[in-house]
Every structure is written in structure tokens, then in C-alpha cells.
Amino acid sequence: MPFIRRQWTPREAEKWTREDTITVIISPLVYVLLMIGTALSMFAMWQGFVILGAGVILMLVMFWIINPKLSSISGEYEKKQKGYIEELERSVKWEE
């Protein structure tokens, strides 16, 4: 089993897993790095560009980790929404 799981069923994606924990740890770090990096970059300090670059790279890693879970859940909700809309249209038109 790989350290970062990339394939999810909607039911499995609903549960809290290692990937969620990693994302929760990385997320505040990304925000802080982006904030500090942007501020220092505005003063044209080379450290700011390095920090900003590190924040962007860490953000991409975070998206790479959590996106498969979010896509799986989103796909399932879209299917449910489509069913609800069809049911609503039938009830509005008085169809059975």
C-alpha cells in the first residue's frame, strides 16, 4: 500500500485518513509561507522569493495529495444532485 493513496471510492473518501491529516498539517504552513513570501517579495528581498516559491511548491503538493479524494466525493454529489433535479422536475410537472 503506497504512503499516499491516489484511488478512492466515494464511500472511502468520506472517512478521515492519513491524507487528510497531512493536508491539515501542510495547509497552515502553506498560508504562512505565501503570506510572508509575498510580503518580503514586495520589498524585493531574495528571501521572500525563496519563501514564496517554497509556499507554491508546498501548495501544489497539498493539492496533489487531497485532490483525488475531493474529486471522488464531488463526482458522487454531482450524481445525487442530478437525481434530485430530475425528481424535482418530475414533481413540478406532476409526473410519476
Residue pairs with C-beta under 8 A, 6 or more apart in sequence:
3 18
4 18
4 19
4 22
4 65
5 17
5 18
5 19
5 68
6 68
7 68
8 68
8 69
8 72
9 72
10 72
10 73
10 75
10 76
12 72
13 68
13 69
13 70
13 72
13 73
14 73
17 69
19 65
19 66
19 69
20 66
20 69
22 65
23 62
23 65
23 66
26 58
26 61
26 62
26 65
27 62
29 58
30 55
30 58
30 59
30 62
32 55
33 51
33 52
33 54
33 55
33 58
34 52
34 55
34 56
34 59
36 48
36 51
37 48
37 49
37 50
37 51
37 52
37 53
37 54
37 55
38 48
38 52
39 48
40 47
40 48
40 49
40 51
40 52
41 48
41 49
41 52
42 48
90 96
